[in-house]
Amino acid sequence: MSKPILSTYEKQRRTRNITVLSLLGFLIATVFVISMNTGFMRLSPLEVLHTIRGQGNHQQKLILFDFRLPRIVISLLVGAGFAVSGCILQSLSRNALAEPSTLGITAGAGFAVILFISFFPATTAAPIYVLPLLALLGAGLTAALIYILAFRREGLSPARLVLIGIAVAAGINAYQIVLALRLDPKNYQFVATWMAGKIWGGDWRFVLALLPWIVVLLPFAFYKARVLNVMNLGDQMSTGLGAPVERERLLLLAAAVALAGSCVAVSGGIGFVGLIAPHLARRLVGPRHQVLLPAAALTGGLLLLAADTIGRWIMQPAEVPAGVVVAVIGAPYFLYLLAKSRA
């Protein structure tokens, strides 16, 4: 009698998960269309359709294909990367507050990039492809420092990991401000906007610089979904089930750091996407990483695309960085999680 009941439950869960993923995809498509019509130069939905079909004028093609579409694609890729990175970090640390910005990884990646763009022009082709590598270096060194400081003989303390991450991020942000204050006004304005979290990569070169990292690391994370399920049970249980805990933890941590670092290189210091998206996805599809990771990726892409669209619309012709819009949502949610964890 239990087998048909279990089978029915599995079918219902699978149907629900497919429905949720399909709904997220539909919402992304909807915001995608809205974003293509949002900006200082307005294009109606009909004009967008004609332009996509090759029937638009030169100005419409320039606005749509050279400015808006690359930015939309970058928003989706960055949102998905941050969300999956945050989901991995929360699972590895078994801490609901863990994500790239609270652990200092975003700050470390950003500091490396700011050092570079402070001395080299950010608009030439060569530096664009160097930025993800520099961000990965900064993020990796920061993650290694936090891991060493948080590790004790009895193991890795999740609470200690988050607290040390916050402290390290605060220190790095202070150095960023000191560095920014020594720049000339033009570079200072660029760095200040970048630190606030703006999708500043506005052409297809930035998409091509980020795309290989996302294409490689997201499938790798999805492939490791079963390992994350096992590691959620704790180190002792995972070891008992035959999982090489330390090796898998380092591999997954490296993937999370690389995702966050490469995303920071083209989006600036956007925080809270890696915190909010995994929690929302977990509420929608449950804790199984086979579904949770894709749901988190879709949720993160949707969240950042919506934030960037709102930022371009709310104060036209001026623009609010997407990181500020996300922070307006993320800061109260972070406080809620912090109060809940203390309770």
C-alpha positions in Angstrom: 0.0 0.0 0.0 2.9 2.4 0.7 4.4 2.1 -2.7 1.5 3.6 -4.7 1.1 6.3 -2.1 4.8 7.2 -2.4 4.6 7.1 -6.2 1.6 9.5 -6.1 3.5 11.8 -3.8 6.5 11.8 -6.1 4.3 12.5 -9.0 2.7 15.4 -7.2 6.1 16.8 -6.2 7.5 16.5 -9.7 4.4 18.2 -11.2 4.7 21.0 -8.6 8.4 21.5 -9.3 7.8 21.6 -13.1 5.0 24.1 -12.5 7.2 26.4 -10.4 10.1 26.3 -12.8 7.8 27.0 -15.7 6.2 29.9 -13.8 9.7 31.3 -13.1 10.6 31.0 -16.8 7.3 32.8 -17.7 8.0 35.6 -15.3 11.5 36.0 -16.6 10.1 36.2 -20.2 7.6 38.8 -19.0 10.2 41.0 -17.3 12.5 40.5 -20.3 9.9 42.1 -22.6 9.2 44.9 -20.1 12.9 45.6 -19.8 13.3 45.9 -23.6 10.7 48.6 -23.5 12.1 50.4 -20.5 14.6 53.3 -20.8 15.1 56.9 -21.7 14.4 56.2 -25.3 11.1 54.3 -25.3 10.3 51.5 -27.7 6.8 50.2 -27.9 6.2 46.4 -27.9 5.3 46.5 -31.6 8.5 48.4 -32.4 10.5 45.9 -30.4 8.9 43.0 -32.4 9.5 44.8 -35.7 13.2 45.4 -34.7 13.7 41.8 -33.7 12.3 40.7 -37.1 14.8 43.1 -38.8 12.2 45.7 -39.8 13.3 48.5 -37.4 15.2 51.6 -38.3 18.9 52.2 -37.4 18.2 53.9 -34.1 15.8 51.2 -32.9 18.4 48.5 -33.8 21.1 50.4 -32.0 19.0 50.8 -28.8 17.8 47.2 -28.7 20.7 45.1 -29.9 23.7 47.3 -28.8 22.5 48.6 -25.5 19.5 46.9 -23.9 19.8 43.2 -24.9 23.5 42.8 -23.7 22.5 44.4 -20.4 19.5 42.1 -20.0 21.5 39.0 -20.8 24.2 40.1 -18.3 21.6 40.7 -15.6 20.2 37.2 -16.1 23.7 35.6 -16.1 24.9 37.5 -13.0 21.7 36.9 -11.1 21.9 33.2 -11.8 25.6 33.1 -10.9 25.2 34.9 -7.6 22.1 32.8 -6.6 23.8 29.4 -7.3 26.9 30.6 -5.5 24.8 31.6 -2.5 22.9 28.4 -2.5 26.2 26.4 -2.5 27.6 28.5 0.4 24.5 28.1 2.5 24.5 24.3 2.0 28.3 24.0 2.7 28.2 26.1 5.9 24.6 25.0 6.9 24.0 28.7 7.6 21.0 30.6 6.3 22.9 33.9 6.3 25.8 32.7 4.1 26.2 34.2 0.7 29.0 35.9 -1.4 28.6 39.4 0.0 28.2 38.5 3.7 31.2 36.1 3.5 33.4 38.8 2.0 33.9 37.1 -1.3 32.2 39.9 -3.3 34.3 42.5 -1.5 37.5 40.6 -2.3 36.7 40.2 -5.9 35.6 43.8 -6.2 38.8 45.0 -4.5 41.0 43.2 -7.1 38.9 44.6 -10.0 39.0 48.2 -8.6 42.8 48.0 -8.2 43.0 47.1 -11.9 40.5 49.6 -13.3 42.1 52.4 -11.2 45.2 52.1 -13.3 44.0 50.8 -16.7 41.2 51.9 -18.9 38.1 49.8 -18.5 36.7 50.4 -22.0 39.4 48.6 -24.1 38.8 45.1 -25.3 41.8 43.4 -23.5 41.0 44.4 -19.9 37.4 43.2 -20.2 38.5 39.6 -20.5 41.1 40.0 -17.8 38.5 41.3 -15.2 36.9 37.9 -14.4 40.4 36.4 -13.8 41.3 39.3 -11.5 38.0 39.0 -9.7 38.5 35.3 -9.3 42.0 35.9 -7.8 40.6 38.4 -5.3 37.7 36.2 -4.4 39.8 33.1 -4.0 42.4 34.8 -1.7 39.6 36.3 0.4 37.8 33.0 0.7 41.0 31.2 1.6 41.7 33.8 4.3 38.2 33.5 5.8 38.4 29.7 5.7 41.7 29.7 7.5 40.5 32.1 10.2 37.2 30.3 10.7 38.7 26.8 10.9 39.3 25.2 14.2 40.3 21.7 15.3 36.8 20.7 16.0 35.8 21.7 12.5 34.3 24.6 10.6 31.9 26.7 12.7 29.1 28.1 10.5 28.4 31.1 12.8 32.2 31.9 13.0 32.4 31.7 9.3 29.7 34.3 8.7 31.0 36.6 11.5 34.6 36.5 10.1 33.3 37.0 6.6 31.4 40.1 7.6 34.5 41.5 9.4 36.8 40.8 6.5 34.3 42.4 4.1 34.1 45.5 6.2 37.9 45.8 6.2 38.1 45.3 2.4 35.3 47.9 1.8 37.3 50.4 4.0 40.4 49.9 1.8 38.2 50.3 -1.3 36.9 53.7 0.0 40.5 54.8 0.7 41.6 53.8 -2.7 38.6 55.5 -4.4 39.3 58.8 -2.6 42.7 59.0 -4.2 41.3 58.8 -7.7 40.6 61.7 -10.0 36.9 62.8 -10.2 36.2 60.8 -13.4 37.5 57.5 -12.2 36.1 58.1 -8.7 32.6 58.5 -10.2 33.0 55.3 -12.1 34.3 53.3 -9.1 31.7 54.7 -6.8 28.9 53.6 -9.2 30.6 50.3 -9.7 30.8 49.7 -5.9 27.1 50.4 -5.5 26.4 47.5 -7.9 25.6 48.7 -11.4 25.3 46.5 -14.5 28.0 48.5 -16.2 29.0 46.0 -18.9 26.8 47.4 -21.6 27.9 45.5 -24.7 28.3 42.0 -26.0 32.1 41.9 -25.1 31.1 41.7 -21.4 28.6 38.9 -22.2 31.3 37.0 -23.9 33.7 37.6 -21.0 31.2 36.2 -18.5 29.5 33.5 -20.5 32.2 30.8 -20.4 32.4 30.9 -16.6 28.6 30.6 -16.3 28.4 27.8 -19.0 31.0 25.7 -17.2 30.3 26.4 -13.5 26.5 26.2 -13.5 26.3 22.7 -15.0 29.1 21.6 -12.6 27.0 22.9 -9.7 24.0 21.1 -11.0 26.0 17.9 -11.4 27.1 18.1 -7.7 23.5 18.4 -6.5 23.5 14.9 -5.0 26.7 15.6 -3.2 25.2 18.8 -1.6 22.2 16.7 -0.5 24.5 14.3 1.3 26.7 17.1 2.8 23.6 18.7 4.3 23.4 15.8 6.6 26.7 16.8 8.3 30.3 15.8 8.0 30.1 12.6 10.1 27.0 11.3 8.3 28.5 12.2 4.9 31.7 10.4 5.7 29.7 7.4 6.8 27.9 7.4 3.5 31.2 7.3 1.7 31.5 10.9 0.5 35.0 12.4 0.4 33.9 15.5 2.5 37.0 17.7 2.4 37.6 17.2 -1.3 34.0 17.8 -2.3 33.8 20.8 0.0 36.8 22.4 -1.6 35.5 21.7 -5.1 32.1 23.2 -4.4 33.7 26.1 -2.5 35.9 26.8 -5.5 32.9 26.7 -7.8 30.9 29.1 -5.6 33.9 31.5 -5.4 34.5 31.4 -9.1 30.8 32.1 -9.9 30.7 35.1 -7.5 34.1 36.5 -8.6 33.3 36.3 -12.4 29.9 38.0 -11.8 31.4 40.8 -9.7 33.7 41.6 -12.6 30.8 42.8 -14.8 28.2 43.8 -12.2 30.1 45.5 -9.4 29.3 45.0 -5.7 25.8 43.7 -5.9 24.8 42.0 -2.7 21.9 40.0 -1.3 21.0 38.2 -4.5 22.8 35.2 -3.3 21.0 35.5 0.0 17.4 36.1 -1.1 17.2 33.9 -4.2 18.1 30.5 -2.6 15.7 31.2 0.3 12.8 32.0 -2.1 13.7 28.9 -4.2 13.8 26.7 -1.2 10.3 27.8 -0.2 9.0 27.1 -3.6 10.6 23.7 -4.4 12.0 22.4 -1.2 15.6 21.5 -0.2 16.5 18.9 -2.8 19.4 20.4 -4.8 18.5 18.7 -8.0 15.6 21.2 -8.2 16.7 23.8 -5.8 19.8 24.9 -7.8 17.9 25.5 -11.1 15.1 27.2 -9.2 17.6 29.5 -7.4 19.3 30.3 -10.8 16.0 31.3 -12.3 15.0 33.2 -9.2 18.3 35.1 -9.1 18.1 36.0 -12.8 14.5 37.2 -12.3 15.4 39.2 -9.2 18.4 41.0 -10.8 16.7 41.6 -14.1 13.7 43.2 -12.3 16.0 45.3 -10.1 17.9 46.6 -13.1 14.7 47.4 -15.0 13.2 49.2 -12.0 16.5 51.1 -11.5 16.4 52.3 -15.2 12.7 53.3 -14.9 12.1 54.8 -11.5 14.2 58.0 -11.8 14.4 58.6 -15.6 16.6 60.0 -17.2 18.8 59.3 -14.2 19.5 55.7 -13.2 19.5 53.9 -9.8 22.1 51.0 -9.7 20.6 47.6 -9.5 22.6 46.9 -6.3 20.8 49.7 -4.5 17.4 48.3 -5.6 18.3 44.8 -4.4 19.6 46.2 -1.2 16.3 47.9 -0.4 14.7 44.5 -0.5 17.7 42.5 0.8 18.6 44.5 3.9 15.2 44.0 5.7 15.2 40.3 4.7 18.7 39.9 6.1 17.6 41.4 9.4 14.6 39.1 9.4 16.8 36.0 8.9 19.2 37.2 11.5 16.4 37.7 14.1 15.0 34.3 13.2 18.3 32.5 13.6 18.8 34.1 17.0 15.4 32.9 18.0 
